[in-house]
Amino acid sequence: MDLALFDLDETLIDDDSASLWIRWLVSQGFAPAELVTQEQQLMQHYYQGTLSMEAYMRATLAPLAGCSVPTVAGWVERYIRRDILPRVYPAARERLQWHRERGDCILVVSATGEHLVAPIAERLGADGALAIGVEIAAGRYTGNTYGTMTYRQGKVIRLQQWLEQQPQRQFSYIHGYSDSINDRPMLEYVDSATVINPDADLHALALQHGWEVCRWER
């Protein structure tokens, strides 16, 4: 059995799931309109490779602080239906299906909160997800995170921890898919890397390493 690792944002879907979530919260009156501008400013740092993920998560989790788990789960279900499923690349669905037919284990590995990534991964037919831990206390979101963040080298650390917890599974080969230079550690860790719609820096890195380059359109 092989292991297939898929980044989520702009790899499986043609947008950023966290940005879409913030816009959904604002559209429903669950977050202030100015959070959209704040989130976009933070995302510019992400694309430049200078983002403080702690600052990003603190800002974007603020609207959930004090909300119950069932309430947020209901919001997420509506958001996935409206804003995620229509944005999945057809080629991504085909690649996911290819891995399923091979009997591979599929994980979505994303630098987004687990409250979003886990249900999205389930809807896409993945076997699991590795995402940023979002703290819950007494059945309510605190607005805080926990554990190693699945960002840059953190994705590899969390993957290694996950593998240690799966002693019964012996993966003969690991595939990795991502659109982002921030995922360089993960792409260099796997046995076979595929980059999706890469920018110039990631494309150059792919050529240097002999990675597959795909252009996916919706």
Residue, then its C-alpha position, 0 to 999 in steps of 0.5 A: m500500500d502507498l500513501a498519498l498526501f494532498d495539500l488542500d488549498e489551490t491543490l485540490i481546490d482552486d482557492d484558499s479554504a480558510s479565506l473562503w471560510i472567512r468570507w462565508l462567516v462575514s456573509q452570514g453575519f458571524a464575523p465583522a466585515e473588516l476581518v476579510t481585509q485583515e485575512q487578505q493582508l495576512m495571506q499576502h505574507y503567506y504567498q511571500g513565505t513570511l507569514s506568522m501562522e500563529a498570528y493568522m490562526r489567532a485572527t481567523l479563529a476569533p469569531l469561533a471563540g465561545c461557539s459550541v462544536p455542534t454550531v460550528a459543525g453546522w456552519v462548516e457543512r453549509y460552507i463546504r456545500r456552497d464554497i468548497l465542493p464546486r471548487v474541486y479541480p476535476a483533475a484532482r477528483e481523478r487523481l484521488q480516484w486513481h489512488r483509491e482504485r490502487g488501494d492507497c491511503i489518502l491524507v489531506v495535509s493542510a495549513t488550515g484548521e482541523h475544524l475545516v480540513a477534516p470534514i472537507a477531507e471526508r467529503l472528498g473521500a480521503d482516509g484522514a487529515l492532518a491539519i492545525g489543531v484547534e482547541i476545544a474546552a467544555g464543548r466550545y472553541t477557545g480561539n486557540t490552537y494546540g500542537t505542531m502546526t502543519y505549516r512548512q516543516g511542521k507538515v513533515i513533523r506531523l506526518q512522521q508523528w502520524l506514521e509512528q502511530q500507524p505501526q500496523r501500516q507499512f507504506s512502500y511509497i509516499h506520493g505528495y501533491s502541492d501548489s506551494i513553495n511553503d510545502r517544499p519540506m513535504l515535497e522533498y520528504v516524499d518519494s514522488a512529488t507532483v506540483i500543481n499550477p506552480d509559481a515560478d519559484l516552485h516550478a524551478l524547484a520542480l525542474q531541479h528535482g525532476w518532479e511532475v508538473c501538472r496544470w489543473e483547471r476547473 
